[in-house]
Amino acid sequence: MPVRLRHAPSVACREISPCHPAGDHVHLSADRETALRVGGRRGVPVVLVVDAAGMHATGHPFYRSANGVWLADHVPPAFLR
């Protein structure tokens, strides 16, 4: 289930994981404009800032899909800004 605006404050206390059983990764955007455009396809977007450099420095892997989407296995709450 995508994050809805009313749920955004509680997300900071939880890990972000793939949002449906078929999903293997969390999809990330490289910039705010892309996040707003992609998120807006399913209603009002909520943009959460991820400390990707901090995640990478502590060993969390990132992947890049064939179509250029950044992916992560999950995003721990400590890396949400």
Phi, psi and omega in degrees: 000127179296153178291128176259157184307320183292341180265349187306315180300326183280344181295326183299343180267353186233159173288146173266123181236166176308140191270000175212157185305327181281346182282133179259340186218159171275132180269131182239154176247147181283340181211164184298318183299316178295317179300317179294318181294312181292314180296330180288350178291342183236033179117206181281120182284149172238121182259123175252132181270129182250133175280079183294323179297318178295319177298314180298318181297334180260013172094007177285126181281148172238152180229159175234123181286168180301331180264015172090005180280133175280139183229150173220154178295321179192169175233108178295151183300332180298342182257010175268133180245000000 
